[in-house]
Amino acid sequence: MVYLDGADYTGTGPGLRTESRGHLMLTYLTDIRGERIVIIQVTWFG
């Protein structure tokens, strides 16, 4: 875990991120204080 403080974290988050694997691309936000990842978009290039 990168953010060990979780709900007590007070800094800025990493913002919008994109991850690509083969034909799949995910766009997501990391909600550090809510301890979750919110998927914004899923794209399949197939």
Buried (B, 14 or more C-beta within 10 A) or exposed (E): EEBEEEEEEEEEEEEEEEEEEEEEBBBBBBEBEEEEEEEEEEEEEE
